[in-house]
């Protein structure tokens, strides 16, 4: 019986010595997260307006200019 107790206690000790967890990824709404900046260049205004509309819906993307 004592050998079983030693096995269970040693396994508990080894579980405590596990490697540290990796760093967590930043959250979507985190202001420290770098933003993707986009410059849109197209000769059709409808295409430009559509792309601006789609990109501004994303929280991590910003349209910085159109041409």
C-alpha positions in Angstrom: 0.0 0.0 0.0 2.8 2.4 0.7 4.1 2.0 -2.8 0.8 3.2 -4.2 0.8 6.3 -2.0 4.3 7.1 -3.1 3.4 6.8 -6.8 0.4 9.1 -6.4 2.3 11.7 -4.5 5.2 11.7 -6.9 2.8 12.1 -9.8 1.3 15.1 -8.1 4.7 16.6 -7.6 5.6 16.1 -11.2 2.4 17.8 -12.3 3.3 20.9 -10.3 6.7 21.1 -12.0 5.2 21.6 -15.5 6.7 24.2 -17.8 5.2 27.7 -17.7 2.4 28.5 -20.0 3.1 30.4 -23.2 2.1 34.1 -23.5 -1.5 34.7 -24.4 -2.3 36.3 -27.7 -3.7 39.8 -27.5 -7.5 40.2 -27.5 -9.3 41.6 -30.5 -10.4 44.8 -28.7 -7.0 45.4 -27.1 -5.7 48.9 -27.9 -2.1 47.8 -27.7 -2.5 45.5 -30.7 -1.0 47.0 -33.8 -3.6 48.0 -36.4 -3.4 47.1 -40.1 -3.3 50.3 -42.2 -4.5 50.1 -45.8 -4.2 52.5 -48.7 -6.7 51.8 -51.5 -5.9 52.7 -55.1 -8.4 52.0 -57.8 -9.7 53.9 -60.8 -13.3 52.9 -60.1 -15.0 54.9 -57.3 -17.5 52.2 -56.7 -14.8 49.6 -56.1 -12.9 52.0 -53.8 -16.1 52.8 -51.8 -16.9 49.1 -51.5 -13.4 48.2 -50.2 -13.5 51.1 -47.7 -16.9 49.9 -46.4 -15.6 46.3 -46.0 -12.3 47.3 -44.4 -13.8 49.8 -41.9 -16.0 47.0 -40.5 -12.9 45.2 -39.2 -11.8 46.4 -35.8 -8.0 45.9 -36.5 -7.9 47.5 -39.9 -7.9 51.2 -40.8 -8.1 52.9 -44.2 -5.5 55.6 -44.3 -6.1 56.9 -47.8 -7.8 56.5 -51.2 -6.5 57.3 -54.7 
